[in-house]
Amino acid sequence: MKKIVSLIIFVSLILGCAQRVDKSKIAESHYKLGLAYLSSENDFRALGEFEEALKYNPKDDRIYYAISAFYLKKNMIGKAEQYIIKALSISPNNSEYLNTYASILAAKGDLENAILNWKKILNDPTYPNIPLVYYNIGLAYYNMNDYEEAKKYFKSSIRANRFFVNSYLMLYEIYNKEMNMAEAEKILKKAVDNNPASRVLMLKLGEHYYNEKKYNDAASVFEDIIIKFPKSEEAKKAATYLKSLGIYK
């Protein structure tokens, strides 16, 4: 709140000297105030600041992106798409904009075009979250029932970040659908080896063993969960499985 008040005072001072101040500086002040509002409980005020910023600098792609973010926060997908397209018209190779646009397209069900836009980001060596992009592409292919392509991108996600839990889980899901239980088990064991602190993965492996009637292996995993994470929800579920096996009271 203090940050917002300071920015309001700053904007007021600038507007009071508008004749002597560059328009881009006024736009920047409104833009920064809009960002401050966007991450506050008064986020409804952000849009007005962004619109004021556009009056002074209508060629600033960041402002269009910020307005898109505002509408996404309000779950107004059509409006968000309208403004992210404007941002991309000014800065067509901005990976963050491409990611937002692809996510909007995916939310609308236009998975093919979402994939095309995500793939553009893969050519950007500076983008900080390439594993997530691979995952998003894999998930889009999965939702298109193209499991071979989906597996390829989930595996790429793991190669880029071996701690990316969701990609392991999606690979497991696909192998289950394909009734390839050997590969399903293999990917879960690899997931747990690479993420030994993941209660979710450990429970999933235990459940896999349980469903495959490998009860000794299942019991070992469930007991490990209870020892390592005694107060967790996963431990409660593990205890329930052990009770069904007559091991835990």
N, C-alpha and C positions, 0 to 999 in steps of 0.2 A: 504493500500500500504506500509506504514511504517513497518507493521508486516511482510509482504512478504520480503522486503529488508533485515530486520534483520535476517530472517530465511535463506535467501540466503547467507549472510555473515557467519552465523553460520555453514551452511552446507559446505561452502568452507573451513573454518578453520578445520573442522573435517576431510574432505577429504585430506587436506594437512598433517594431522597427522594420516593417515589411518593405518599405521603400528602399531600404539600404541593404537588405539581405537577399542573397541568391535564392531563387525559387526552389532549387534542389535541396537547400538546407531546411526550408520550411517543410517540404515534403518529407524529408528524413525525420524531422521531429514528430510529425503526425504519424509516420510509419512506426517509429519506435514506441510511441505512446500506444498505438494500436496493438503492437506485440505485447506490451505490458498488460493491457486489458485482456488480451486473448488468453493469457495464462492465469487470469484472476477470476474471482467470483463475479466480477462485473464484465464478463466477456462480451455481453451484448453491446457494450460501448465500442468495441474494437472496430466493427464495421464502419461506423461513422468516421473514425480517425483514418482508416485506410482510404475511404472515399475522398476525404479531404486531401490526403497525400496525393491521390491520383490527379486532383485538380491542378496541383503544382508540378507534378512530374508524371504524365501519363505514359511514359516510355520505360518506367521502372518495373522490370519483370518481377522483382521481389514483392511488390505490392499486390500484384495479381495473384501470386502464389499464396500470399498471406490471406487474401480474401477467400481463395479456394479452401485454405485450411479452416477458416472460420465456418464456411458452409458445411465442410465435412464434419466439423465438431457438432453442428446442428443437424447432421444427417440429411442435408439437402443436396443430394448427389448431383442432380441436374445443374444446379447453380455452381457447385464445386467444379464440375466438368467445364462449364463455360469459362470460368476464370483460369483454370489451369491451362486450357488451350490458349488463352491470351498470353499467359506467361511463356508458354513454349513458342509462340509465334515470335517472341522477342529473343528468347534464349533456347533454341531448339535442341541443344546438346546437353542441357543441364540434367544431370542424372537424377537429382532429387525430384525435379519436376516430372521427368519421365516415369519415375517410380510411382508418384502420386497419380499420374494419369493412368498408368497401367492398373493400379489398384482400383481406381474408379471404374474402368472398363470391366475389370473382373467382377466387381460388385454388380454391374449391370448385366452380367452374363455374356459379355463379348470377350470370350476367353482367347480367341485367336489373335485379336488385336492387342489384348493385354500382353500376351506372350511376345509379340513382335516388339512392343515397347520395352518390356523387361530385358529382352535380349540385347537391345541397344546399350543398356547399362553395363553389360558384361564386357564391353570394349573400353570401359573407363577404369584404368588401373588405380585411380585415386578414390573410387567410391568405397566408403568404409564398411559396407555391409553386403558384400557380394554373396556370402553364404545364404543370406535371406532371399536374395534375388533368385538364386538357384532353386531354393525351396519353393518360392512363389510360382516359378515356372513349372516345377514338378507338380505342384498342387493343381495348377491349371490343367496340365495334361491329365492328371488323375481324374479330375472332374469331367474331362472329355472322354474318359474311359480308354485313354491311350497309355496303358500301363508300362509299355516298354520305354517310351520317351520319359514318362514320369520317373521311372527307376533311374534312368540316366542322370537326370537333374538332381534327384535326391542324393545320389552317390556323389555327384559333384559338390553338393552342399557340404557333405561330410568330409570330403577331401579338403575343402577350403576351411572347414572348422569342425574338427572331430568331436566337439562338445555340443553340436547342434542336435538336441534331443528330438525335436519334431521330425527331422528327416529320417532318423532311425525308425520312429514309430510309423511313419508313412510307408517305408519300405516293408516293415513287418506286416502292415495292413495289406499291401499288395501281394506279398508272398502267401499270406493266408487266403486271399481271394483266389490265387492260382493253385491253392492246395499244395504248395511247395513248402512243407513243414520243416524240411531240413534247412533250407535257406532262411526261413522265418526264425528258426532257433539260432542259427548262426549269426544273423544280424543283431538279434537281441543280446546275445552273449558279447558280441563286439561292442555294442552300445554300453553295456554295463562295465566292461573292462575300461572303456574310455571315459566313462562318467560314473565312477564308483560312489559318488555322493548323491546320485539321482534316485530318490525313492520311487519315483514314477516308473523308471526303467526296471528297477529291481522287482517291483511288484508285477510288472508286465511279464518279466521272465519267469517269475514264480507261477503266475497264472498259466503261462504257456506250458510249463512242465506239468502242472496240475491237469490241464485239459488233455494233454497227451498221455496222461496216466503214468508219468514219470514221477511218482510220488516221493521217492527219496530225494531226488533233485529239487523238487518243489519245496519239500520240508526244509531242506538246507537253506534255500533262498529266503523262505518266510522267517525262519529263525534268525537269519542274519539281519533282516529288516528290523525285527523286534529288538535285537541287541543294539544296532546302530542308531535306530530312530524310535525309541520306546514310546514317545508321546505323540507320534504322528498318526494321521488317518490311515496311512499305508500299514502301519503296525497293527492297527485295529483290524484291518481287512486280513492281514497276514495271520493274525490270531484266529480269526473266524475259519480260515482255510485249515489251519492246524487242528482246530477243534473237530472239523469234519473228518480229519484223518485219525482222530483219536489220540493225537500227540499232545495237545494243549488243553488245559482245563480252565 
